[in-house]
Amino acid sequence: MATVNRNMFEATVTTDRPRKGSLMVLPLNLIAFIISHLDDPGDLARLCRTCRVLNYMTLPQLYKSITLTSYDRIRYRGDQPEGMGSASPFSMGLNAIITRPYASLVRSLTLRGNWREFELEEHARVGRVPDSSMMLNIVVRAAIDRMADLETFKWELNTKLLEPVYLGLAQLPKLTSLTIRFPSSRHPRPTLVIPPMPHLRYLKLTDMDPLCYPDDISMLLWKGKKLQELNLHWSPRMRIEQEPSVMIHDYFRKCITAKQPLSVKKIGLQNLYALHSEDFHLAFDQSTVEDVTILTNTKDDDSNFMNNFVDNTWPIMPPHVVRIKSMRQDRFNRKHADFLGLFTGLERLYFVNTTPNPNDMNTPRRLGYLAPTPSSVDLNHLNSTNASTHTPEATPYGSPSLQAGIRDAYLNNVILNHAATLRHLLLPSYWHISSSMIARIVHACPQLEQLSFATEFSSMDILGLLLPFLRKLVALRLLIPTGAISSPESSQSSHTSRGNSGRFFTTNNCEEMLNSATTLADVIDADDNVLTEKLAESLADPAVFSQLKILGLGWKTFELLDYYTVPSAPVHTVESQSQSPADIAGEEPNGSREVYQNGLSHLDDRTTPSGVRTPASNFQALSTMPIQQSCQNTSLLGKRRREDELYPGKSPKRSGSCDYLKEKFDFDPSLPTSVTNGRVWRRRVRRVGWDVAKRWEIWSLDTQEL
């Protein structure tokens, strides 16, 4: 093959230089690179209408992934209806694929929404498919036949997929991903055996219900030799009505008959409510699974505690070879906690938060959140233990002691068996992690890259000591604790302080609100500019926080960017710190505010009349505690900290905590935080939305969706 001249890629379309900026003066390879990063269909369509060159280069990107949404009513944009002068955008999109020479460019096709079926009751009475649904399947089949390079197909319409489309999909040589949504209506439809698709690698089936005429997938699973990921979602109706109508044997019967168990690496099950089958081990090869997702889709207000995930007949003993690397779930019990103690090598563990969740970036804030529901407690453990000590009368469902026991069982098994390999850890918001447990997790899990947990606001001062020793940590997410048992007075004050977050705050008011915060939610309610400024100062040490890229505080997420320097503030030396009753009461004497030599200003350290630190200093202690001060084993109040509080079970060393940290974590905490010529470090911080946060698993996988 002849060598390609590099001028073909570096050449421009036009040789003249216009007075104003023009995209066409750039090399073609650079233009193609810019276009490849565009994902908005509107932007791509406008580029196609700009000129012939951009039309030629943008058309493949525009038709690469097509998503068509059907609506059961006419939508308006202002006073003008969509599709005025022709048909709906859904129909015109299918028409463009069939009638224009662009079908060969399509790699992914998604059909979603609501398809209107007329005279449905009359057609169901005579046992006939409505003509509109049949014509839809015929048109989709015609489009599929023209898309020879189609790789991904998603049917998410509320009507049933019929035989013409199945036969068309089976003939595609490059189809590797298939998603099918089954209808939730019980109007008669022909039940089909889905034909085999030998090149399939990803399969997702949603809204499965045996009483709503789903299609037979046994042939598809048996012939799917290249299948790597399988996601099965059942309608929540069976769980709500406690109807064990799902027969696992029916889905894998051909694999069982042929004695060829399905071998996949990733499996996801949602809303499964079924009995255990003795021949299940012949249908599914458990030794090849590396990623497991188990979701129940049960909300916090569900009081039906008998609605378990599976029946008690399901065993917990793993096979001889367990290769599970990732687990994700939203309900917990003693059986599963014991299962985590029977194998090793887990790398990613995600405990999904239930909904509604105050830490979710996509839901309204300041809702009412109750304690964890009885559906999440250890019912299987109660049924299998002594009734005299674990009866519902002795230990109520949802009691704090029972929830704490399940939490401790999970954390102990995770630390003892998987700490050496664990890289991602997402803990639920109603597990309030204490300072000692945080220290234990950090000490045992040196490979952590992403970490998310909820802790009491009074325990956040420990983070300033422990986070520097997670050298590989790039994403940290602090959750608002939920489900806490508090007095009516504290609950009322919390709601009062959070209710004021909707008003307009000046910079000074935000500073005062941040200093008087009593919960993490109060800190998050502060103005973004104030939080950004505080984080820019707090995370300014490149020797400690250079690996940290993103920080989450409740429903807010901040991206940590590059470092820069600013002139350092004047250094004020404090000869002594008064411990008079006036100081304890909150009266700050002159000269008690300290500015350290690294230029990082600190919030005032105050104590309440009971001697408890205010959360303002705890929030600042997240990262602004100087490493030199931690080596001196002193807190922000100037009091010496007990080493057995930081590292429970470890004997304190008399040579100082600095030597102890060096020995246990192999880290020198005396690194300088300032630069020369009187300048100190700062870090650029900006608040980001879901488009950035979803790139990190502790955000993107914290949802009850497969």
Order of alpha helices (4+ residues) and beta strands (2+ residues): alpha-alpha-alpha-alpha-beta-beta-beta-alpha-beta-alpha-alpha-beta-alpha-beta-beta-alpha-beta-alpha-alpha-alpha-beta-alpha-beta-beta-alpha-beta-alpha-alpha-beta-alpha-beta-alpha-beta-alpha-alpha-alpha-alpha-alpha-beta-beta-alpha-alpha-alpha-alpha-alpha-beta-alpha-alpha
